[in-house]
Amino acid sequence: MGFQTPLYELAEYLKKTTSGKIQLPDFQRGYKWEDERIRQLLVTVLRGHPLGVVMLLQTGNDQIRFKPRPVEGVELPTLVEPDLLLLDGQQRLTSLTQALTGDGVVDTEDSRGKKLSRRYYIDMKTALAGDDHIADAVISIPGDGVVRTDFGKQVELDLSTADKERREGYFPVRLLFGGAETVTWLFACDDKASASQFHAQIVQPTATYNIPAIELDTATSKSAVATVFEKVNTGGLPLNVFELLTATYAGDRAYFERTGKDFRLNDDWAATQDALSAYPVLSGLESTDFLQAVGLLASYHGATATTARKDDILKLELDQYLRWAPRVRDALVWVAGFLDALNIHVRSDLPYPKLLVPLAAIKVELGDDADVHGVTKRLRQWFWCGVLGELYGAAIETRFARDIEQVPRWARATQDPHSKAPRTVDDATFIESRLHSLRTRNAAAYKGVYALLMAQGTKDWLLDKPFDKAYFLDMQVDIHHVFPKAWCLKNGIDAELRESIVNKTPLAKKTNIRLGGHAPSVYLQGLERQAGISTHELNRIIGAHQVDVGKLREDDFYGFFLARRRALTALIEEAMGKPVAHDMTHDFGSGSETSDAFVEMPDDPEDGALGGEPANAPLSD
């Protein structure tokens, strides 16, 4: 096996992918990159930063023959034999090919898995403000070029024609490598000076952007391809921010002269882990998360712009770390208590693990004020807006910076009902039909509704215990079907409704096993006997779960579903401090965020599937 390491310009890659000279081998998986990752990839190219190496295999090998297929989004008029097969770099080159050629429309999805059609633009004025502004200059908009609000009733930005693009000052990234078409577009701008400057500062440098390749020759065997492919897909362990700062701090001369020893970041992180080990909800905190919170505070109080970006954290001085790290460590203990009070007790129930970063930084800023009633109330509103509005799945570094700048000031302004809300609160929306598509733990809002249900003074249906920290782990609480899955399948309940969060509630494992696959009218009688309580008392316990017990006892799934959807909507509105958008045109479908709008996900496993009792376990006393 031989190889070479050519350096191809991005323009050359685009020519090869669109002409079919570069194709994919048949064993490559399908294209799947999120909208925000594509946007960040474009930012990387525009800033001239490296995006990694791609691996190519020359065709014409006598030993192996992979069936080729074009890069997704490329339509070839006739069968074209490729010169090269793309072994590693599929997602990057597919994203760039779709965004930078043709109509520039990319079929992608958002961080929640909702299917999207997007195109990408550069705000010319922002981009010309300097390299530090490129990340803010690149925007993603719907594939038709029109940004709409209020369920499509209001047009916020219209870039559907070239004239409108120029009038609004947004350059389409599809023309970055457009040659004469690019020049024509820019020449038609009214502000010729800015257009010329944009061409010189943005378009021309991008035209020479290079991506290194490892190109395997025709003597490569199939086993060698398999080995190489496995290595590049599973073995890459690039140095992270923590490891780089560990080396930097260990060589800090001023610290050594002051203390007579080197600073060991690894040892300091180990001490942090030890201090936080008693809090299960913090067990997912990573060393880079801790550094991000420290860097966020250091930049907020420094001379530069507030930032949480990983490359900016590398600029964190040791003295800055020593100032802020102990405060972040102490704040994280408070964060654990804050989350416990919201009935989020363990790592797996934390809607967004990275939310620990702004929570800790905000606590440091607020100090003891964080525990004042009014301040805590606003912090909870901000938290629920971020979780239920599903705002921390992408572009989180920018949002973290805004949070530390905006949330503490707003949270303290409890006497001013008109104080400007932080961007996270303003941005948050919840659409009623999203309750239909919240089906698994992969969705942050799913975990959010689960926590809200436990926070209503609810108890388990069988065990006389609340879902607080004292009992939660012991009871092995999880979220389970109200109308059991087996009953729903037997009675023809559609998966859209059956698996929705509307048909689920927190229960102890033992209780869920007792329900089995029985109709509610059956298992409720068994629960009364087993719990030794009256019908009235059990109704009260179940009603606290936002369940219409009358519909439940009648086995009226559809009546139950509608009533509980209304109840959960009210619960969400109260938590977010703003109204839910009602988009259901009829009772059980047709909303904008029903399951059809999202990438299909497997159902959450039931206890029975994990080794518990069978679905139709007897209701023994």
C-alpha positions in Angstrom: 0.0 0.0 0.0 1.3 3.4 -1.0 -0.1 6.9 -0.4 0.6 10.5 -1.1 -0.5 13.7 0.7 -1.7 16.3 -1.9 -3.1 19.7 -1.0 -6.2 20.4 -3.0 -8.0 23.8 -3.2 -11.6 23.6 -2.0 -12.6 24.7 -5.5 -11.0 21.6 -6.9 -12.8 19.4 -4.5 -16.1 21.0 -5.5 -15.4 20.4 -9.2 -14.6 16.8 -8.5 -17.7 16.1 -6.3 -20.1 17.8 -8.7 -18.6 16.1 -11.8 -18.6 12.7 -10.2 -14.8 12.4 -10.2 -15.0 12.0 -6.4 -17.7 9.7 -5.2 -18.5 7.6 -2.1 -17.9 3.9 -1.7 -21.1 1.9 -1.2 -20.2 1.1 2.5 -20.4 4.8 3.5 -23.4 5.7 5.6 -25.9 8.4 4.6 -25.4 12.1 4.9 -26.5 13.5 8.3 -25.2 16.8 9.6 -27.1 19.4 11.6 -27.7 22.9 10.4 -25.5 24.5 13.0 -22.6 22.2 12.2 -22.8 23.2 8.5 -22.9 26.9 9.5 -19.8 26.5 11.7 -18.1 24.6 8.9 -18.6 27.6 6.6 -17.3 29.9 9.3 -14.1 27.7 9.5 -13.6 28.0 5.8 -14.2 31.8 5.7 -11.7 32.3 8.6 -9.1 30.2 6.8 -8.9 27.8 9.7 -8.1 24.1 9.0 -11.0 21.7 8.9 -9.0 18.5 9.0 -7.8 15.9 6.5 -9.9 14.0 4.0 -8.9 10.5 2.9 -9.3 9.3 -0.7 -8.8 6.0 -2.5 -7.7 5.9 -6.1 -9.9 3.7 -8.3 -8.7 1.2 -10.8 -7.6 -1.2 -8.1 -7.5 -4.8 -9.4 -7.9 -6.2 -5.8 -11.0 -4.4 -4.8 -14.1 -2.9 -6.5 -16.4 -0.8 -4.4 -19.7 0.2 -5.9 -19.6 4.0 -6.1 -22.4 6.5 -5.6 -22.4 10.3 -6.0 -22.0 12.6 -3.1 -25.5 13.3 -1.7 -27.2 16.2 -3.5 -25.2 15.7 -6.7 -27.2 14.6 -9.8 -25.1 13.1 -12.6 -26.8 12.9 -16.0 -25.1 9.7 -16.9 -23.1 7.0 -15.2 -19.7 8.4 -14.3 -16.8 6.4 -13.2 -15.0 8.1 -10.3 -11.2 8.7 -10.1 -11.3 8.8 -6.3 -13.5 7.4 -3.6 -14.0 9.4 -0.4 -13.2 7.3 2.7 -13.1 10.0 5.3 -14.5 13.5 5.2 -17.9 12.6 3.7 -20.0 14.8 6.0 -17.7 17.8 5.5 -17.4 17.6 1.7 -21.1 16.8 1.3 -22.0 19.8 3.3 -19.7 22.1 1.4 -20.8 20.7 -2.0 -24.5 21.3 -1.2 -24.0 24.7 0.3 -21.4 26.1 -2.1 -22.8 24.9 -5.5 -26.0 24.8 -7.4 -28.9 26.6 -5.6 -27.0 26.2 -2.3 -30.0 24.5 -0.6 -29.0 21.8 1.9 -31.4 19.2 3.3 -30.5 18.9 6.9 -32.0 18.9 10.4 -31.9 21.0 13.5 -30.4 20.0 16.9 -33.7 18.4 17.9 -33.8 16.2 14.7 -36.5 18.3 12.9 -36.0 18.1 9.2 -35.0 21.3 7.5 -34.2 22.8 4.1 -31.6 25.6 4.5 -29.4 27.9 2.6 -26.6 30.1 3.9 -25.6 33.7 3.6 -22.9 36.2 4.7 -24.0 39.5 6.2 -21.5 41.6 4.2 -21.3 44.5 6.6 -20.7 42.3 9.6 -18.1 40.2 7.8 -16.2 43.3 6.8 -15.9 44.3 10.5 -13.1 41.8 10.9 -12.2 38.2 11.4 -13.7 38.1 14.9 -17.1 38.9 13.4 -17.2 36.1 10.8 -19.0 33.7 13.1 -21.8 36.2 13.5 -21.9 37.1 9.8 -22.8 33.6 8.5 -26.5 33.0 8.8 -28.8 30.0 8.0 -32.3 30.7 6.6 -35.1 28.5 5.1 -34.5 27.0 1.7 -36.9 29.3 0.0 -34.9 32.3 1.1 -37.6 33.8 3.3 -37.5 34.0 7.1 -41.0 34.0 8.5 -42.5 34.4 12.0 -45.9 33.9 13.6 -46.5 30.6 11.9 -45.6 32.0 8.5 -47.8 35.1 8.7 -45.0 37.7 9.0 -42.0 38.0 6.7 -38.9 39.0 8.7 -36.3 38.7 6.0 -36.8 38.1 2.3 -33.7 36.9 0.3 -35.7 35.0 -2.4 -34.1 36.9 -5.4 -30.7 38.4 -6.2 -32.0 41.9 -6.0 -33.4 41.3 -2.6 -30.2 39.7 -1.5 -28.2 42.8 -2.5 -30.7 45.2 -1.1 -30.5 43.5 2.3 -26.7 43.2 2.1 -26.5 39.4 2.3 -24.1 37.5 0.0 -25.2 33.9 -0.9 -22.4 31.4 0.0 -23.4 29.4 -3.1 -21.6 32.1 -5.1 -18.3 32.1 -3.2 -16.9 29.9 -6.0 -19.2 31.2 -8.7 -16.6 32.8 -10.9 -18.2 35.2 -13.4 -21.6 34.9 -11.7 -20.0 36.1 -8.4 -18.6 39.2 -10.1 -21.9 39.9 -11.8 -23.7 39.7 -8.5 -21.2 42.0 -6.7 -21.0 44.5 -9.6 -24.8 45.0 -9.4 -24.6 46.2 -5.8 -25.4 49.9 -5.2 -22.5 50.3 -2.8 -19.6 49.5 -5.2 -16.9 50.3 -2.7 -18.3 47.8 -0.1 -18.8 45.2 -2.8 -15.2 45.6 -3.9 -13.9 45.4 -0.4 -16.0 42.3 0.3 -14.5 40.7 -2.8 -11.0 41.5 -1.7 -11.4 40.5 2.0 -13.7 37.6 1.8 -14.2 36.1 -1.7 -10.6 36.1 -3.0 -9.0 34.6 0.2 -11.7 31.9 0.3 -10.9 31.0 -3.4 -7.5 29.7 -2.3 -8.6 27.7 0.7 -6.9 24.3 0.8 -7.8 21.0 2.4 -5.0 18.4 2.8 -5.7 14.8 1.7 -4.3 11.4 2.3 -4.6 9.6 -1.1 -4.3 5.8 -1.1 -3.0 4.3 -4.3 -4.3 1.5 -6.5 -2.1 -1.1 -4.7 -4.2 -0.8 -1.5 -5.8 -4.0 -0.4 -9.4 -4.3 0.8 -8.2 -5.3 4.3 -6.0 -2.3 4.4 -8.9 0.0 3.4 -11.0 -1.6 6.2 -8.3 -1.1 8.7 -7.6 2.5 7.7 -11.3 3.3 7.6 -11.8 2.0 11.1 -8.8 3.9 12.4 -9.9 7.3 11.0 -13.5 6.8 12.2 -12.8 5.6 15.7 -9.2 6.3 16.6 -8.9 10.1 16.3 -8.1 11.6 19.7 -7.1 15.2 19.1 -5.7 17.2 22.0 -8.5 19.2 23.7 -8.4 22.5 25.4 -7.8 21.0 28.8 -4.7 19.1 27.7 -3.3 22.1 25.9 -3.8 24.3 28.9 -2.3 21.6 31.2 0.9 21.9 29.2 0.8 25.7 29.1 0.2 26.1 32.8 2.9 23.6 33.7 5.4 25.9 32.0 4.2 29.1 33.6 7.5 30.7 34.9 5.8 33.4 37.1 3.9 30.8 39.0 7.0 28.7 39.5 9.0 31.7 40.8 6.1 32.6 43.1 5.5 29.1 44.6 8.6 27.1 43.8 6.6 24.4 41.9 4.8 24.0 38.6 1.0 24.3 38.4 -0.7 20.9 37.7 -4.0 21.5 36.1 -4.7 17.8 36.2 -4.4 17.8 40.0 -6.6 20.8 40.3 -9.3 19.1 38.2 -9.0 16.0 40.3 -9.6 18.1 43.4 -12.7 19.6 41.6 -14.0 16.1 40.8 -13.6 15.0 44.4 -15.4 18.1 45.7 -18.3 17.5 43.4 -18.5 13.7 43.6 -21.4 13.8 46.1 -23.7 15.3 43.5 -25.0 12.8 41.0 -26.5 15.5 38.7 -22.9 16.9 38.2 -21.3 13.6 37.3 -21.3 14.5 33.6 -19.3 17.7 34.0 -16.2 17.5 31.9 -12.9 19.3 32.4 -13.6 21.4 29.3 -17.0 22.5 30.7 -15.3 23.7 33.9 -12.7 25.6 31.9 -15.5 27.1 29.7 -17.2 28.5 32.8 -13.9 29.9 34.1 -13.1 31.4 30.7 -16.6 32.9 30.4 -16.1 34.8 33.7 -12.6 35.8 32.9 -13.5 37.3 29.5 -16.6 39.0 31.0 -14.5 40.8 33.5 -11.6 41.3 31.1 -10.8 43.8 28.4 -11.9 41.7 25.5 -15.4 40.6 24.3 -17.2 38.0 26.5 -16.6 34.6 25.0 -17.1 30.9 25.6 -15.4 29.7 22.4 -12.9 26.9 22.8 -10.2 28.7 20.8 -10.6 31.7 23.0 -10.3 29.6 26.2 -6.8 28.7 25.1 -5.9 32.4 25.8 -6.9 32.0 29.5 -4.0 33.0 31.6 -3.1 31.0 34.7 -3.7 34.0 37.0 -7.2 34.3 35.5 -7.8 30.6 36.1 -6.6 30.8 39.7 -8.9 33.8 40.3 -12.1 32.2 38.9 -11.8 28.4 39.2 -12.4 28.3 43.0 -15.6 30.4 42.6 -16.8 28.2 39.8 -16.2 25.1 41.9 -18.2 26.5 44.8 -20.9 27.7 42.4 -21.4 24.2 41.0 -22.4 22.9 44.5 -25.1 25.6 44.4 -26.1 24.5 40.9 -26.6 20.9 42.1 -29.1 22.2 44.7 -30.8 24.5 42.2 -31.4 21.5 39.9 -32.5 19.2 42.8 -35.1 21.8 43.6 -36.4 21.5 40.0 -36.5 17.7 40.5 -33.5 17.1 38.3 -31.5 14.7 40.4 -29.2 12.7 38.1 -27.0 13.3 35.1 -29.4 11.4 32.7 -32.3 13.7 33.6 -30.3 16.9 32.9 -31.9 18.3 29.7 -28.7 19.9 28.5 -25.5 18.8 30.3 -23.7 21.9 29.0 -26.2 24.1 30.8 -24.0 23.6 33.9 -21.6 26.1 32.3 -23.8 29.2 32.3 -25.6 28.2 35.5 -22.3 28.1 37.4 -21.1 31.4 35.8 -24.4 33.2 36.6 -24.2 32.0 40.2 -20.7 33.4 40.6 -22.0 36.8 39.2 -25.1 36.8 41.5 -23.3 35.6 44.7 -25.8 35.3 47.6 -28.4 37.2 45.6 -29.1 33.9 43.7 -31.0 32.6 46.7 -33.4 35.7 47.0 -36.9 34.6 46.2 -37.5 36.9 43.3 -34.1 36.3 41.8 -34.5 32.5 42.0 -37.9 32.8 40.4 -36.4 34.6 37.4 -33.5 32.2 37.2 -36.0 29.3 37.0 -37.9 31.1 34.2 -34.7 31.6 32.2 -33.8 27.9 32.8 -37.2 26.6 31.6 -37.2 29.0 28.6 -33.9 27.5 27.6 -34.9 23.9 28.1 -38.5 23.9 26.9 -37.6 26.3 24.1 -34.8 23.8 23.2 -32.3 26.6 22.7 -29.1 24.9 23.9 -28.7 22.3 21.1 -26.7 24.5 18.8 -24.6 27.7 18.8 -24.3 27.4 22.6 -21.1 29.3 23.0 -22.7 32.5 21.7 -25.7 31.9 23.9 -23.5 31.3 27.0 -21.8 34.7 26.4 -25.2 36.5 26.1 -26.5 34.7 29.3 -23.6 35.9 31.5 -24.1 39.4 30.2 -27.9 39.6 30.4 -29.3 37.1 33.0 -27.7 38.4 36.3 -28.8 42.0 35.6 -32.3 40.9 34.7 -32.6 38.5 37.6 -31.7 41.2 40.1 -34.2 43.7 38.6 -37.1 42.0 40.4 -38.8 45.3 41.2 -38.9 46.3 37.6 -41.5 44.2 35.7 -40.5 46.0 32.5 -36.7 45.2 32.7 -35.4 43.9 29.5 -35.5 40.1 29.4 -32.4 38.2 28.4 -32.2 36.9 24.8 -32.8 33.3 25.9 -36.2 34.3 27.4 -37.1 36.4 24.4 -36.1 33.6 21.9 -38.0 30.8 23.7 -41.1 29.5 22.1 -43.0 26.3 22.7 -45.5 25.0 20.1 -48.4 22.9 21.3 -47.9 20.2 18.7 -44.3 19.6 20.0 -46.0 17.6 22.8 -46.8 15.0 20.1 -43.2 14.6 18.9 -41.6 14.6 22.4 -41.2 10.9 22.5 -37.7 10.0 23.9 -35.0 11.2 26.2 -33.1 12.5 23.2 -35.2 15.7 23.4 -34.3 18.2 26.1 -37.9 19.4 26.4 -39.0 15.8 27.0 -36.8 15.7 30.1 -38.0 19.2 31.0 -41.7 18.2 31.0 -40.8 15.1 33.1 -39.1 17.3 35.7 -42.0 19.7 35.7 -44.4 16.9 36.4 -42.3 15.7 39.4 -42.2 19.3 40.7 -46.0 19.6 41.2 -46.0 17.9 44.7 -46.5 14.6 43.0 -46.1 11.2 44.5 -45.7 7.7 43.2 -49.0 5.9 42.5 -48.1 2.9 44.7 -45.4 4.1 47.1 -46.2 6.9 49.5 -43.1 8.8 48.5 -42.5 12.1 46.6 -40.0 12.3 43.8 -37.5 14.3 45.7 -33.8 13.6 46.1 -34.3 11.6 49.3 -36.3 8.9 47.5 -35.7 9.3 43.8 -32.8 7.0 43.4 -34.1 4.4 45.8 -37.4 4.1 43.9 -35.6 3.8 40.5 -37.9 6.5 39.1 -38.3 6.8 35.3 -40.9 8.0 32.9 -43.5 5.4 31.9 -46.7 5.1 29.9 -50.0 6.0 31.5 -52.0 3.9 29.0 -49.5 0.9 28.8 -47.9 0.3 25.5 -49.2 -3.3 25.2 -52.8 -2.0 25.8 -52.3 0.8 23.2 -51.0 -1.7 20.6 -54.0 -4.0 21.2 -56.4 -1.1 20.9 -54.9 0.4 17.8 -53.6 3.7 19.3 -51.3 5.4 16.8 -47.6 5.6 17.8 -47.8 9.4 17.5 -50.1 9.5 20.6 -49.0 6.3 22.3 -45.3 7.4 22.6 -45.9 11.1 23.3 -44.9 12.7 26.5 -48.6 13.3 27.0 -49.1 9.6 27.6 -46.2 9.3 30.1 -45.5 10.2 33.7 -42.9 9.6 36.4 -43.3 6.3 38.3 -41.2 4.0 40.5 -40.0 0.9 38.7 -41.9 -1.3 41.1 -45.1 0.6 40.3 -44.7 0.5 36.6 -44.2 -3.3 36.7 -47.5 -3.6 38.7 -49.3 -1.7 35.9 -48.1 -4.3 33.4 -50.0 -4.1 30.1 -53.4 -3.8 31.6 -56.2 -1.3 30.9 -56.2 1.6 33.4 -59.6 0.5 34.7 -58.0 -2.8 35.7 -54.7 -1.6 37.1 -56.3 1.2 39.1 -58.3 -1.3 41.1 -55.2 -3.4 41.7 -53.3 -0.3 42.9 -56.1 0.5 45.4 -55.8 -2.9 46.9 -52.0 -3.0 46.9 -51.6 0.6 48.3 -54.4 0.1 50.8 -56.1 3.5 50.0 -59.5 4.6 48.9 -60.5 5.5 45.3 -60.7 9.1 46.3 -57.2 9.2 47.7 -55.7 7.4 44.6 -57.6 9.8 42.4 -56.0 12.8 44.2 -52.5 11.3 43.8 -53.0 10.6 40.1 -54.6 13.9 39.5 -51.5 15.7 40.7 -49.8 14.1 37.6 -52.1 16.4 35.5 -54.2 13.4 34.6 -58.0 13.5 34.2 -58.7 10.5 36.4 -62.3 10.2 35.2 -61.1 9.6 31.6 -58.5 7.2 32.9 -60.9 5.1 34.8 -63.2 4.9 31.7 -60.2 3.7 29.5 -61.0 6.8 27.4 -57.6 7.3 25.8 -58.5 10.1 23.5 -60.4 12.0 26.1 -57.5 11.5 28.5 -55.0 12.7 25.8 -56.8 15.9 25.0 -57.3 16.8 28.7 -53.7 16.1 29.6 -52.3 18.0 26.6 -54.2 21.0 27.8 -52.9 20.5 31.3 -49.3 20.1 30.2 -49.6 23.2 28.0 -50.7 25.2 31.0 -47.8 23.8 33.1 -45.3 24.8 30.4 -46.8 28.3 30.1 -46.4 28.8 33.8 -42.8 27.6 33.8 -41.7 29.8 30.8 -43.8 32.8 31.9 -45.1 33.2 28.4 -47.9 31.7 26.3 -47.6 28.5 24.3 -48.3 28.8 20.5 -51.4 26.8 19.7 -51.1 25.3 16.2 -53.3 22.3 16.3 -56.0 22.6 13.5 -57.8 19.5 14.8 -57.5 17.4 18.0 -54.9 14.8 17.0 -52.6 16.1 14.3 -51.7 18.5 11.6 -49.5 20.8 13.8 -46.2 22.1 12.6 -44.1 20.1 15.1 -45.8 16.7 15.1 -43.6 13.6 14.6 -43.8 13.8 10.8 -41.6 16.9 10.9 -38.8 15.1 12.8 -36.2 12.4 12.1 -37.7 9.1 13.2 -36.4 7.8 16.6 -36.8 4.4 18.2 -39.2 4.2 21.2 -37.8 4.5 24.7 -37.3 1.0 26.2 -39.7 -0.1 28.9 -38.7 -1.7 32.2 -39.9 -5.0 30.8 -37.5 -4.8 28.0 -34.7 -4.2 30.4 -35.3 -7.3 32.5 -38.4 -6.4 34.5 -41.7 -8.3 34.6 -43.6 -9.1 31.4 -45.9 -6.5 29.9 -49.0 -8.4 31.3 -47.6 -9.1 34.7 -50.3 -10.1 37.2 -51.6 -7.5 39.5 -50.7 -9.5 42.6 -51.3 -8.1 46.1 
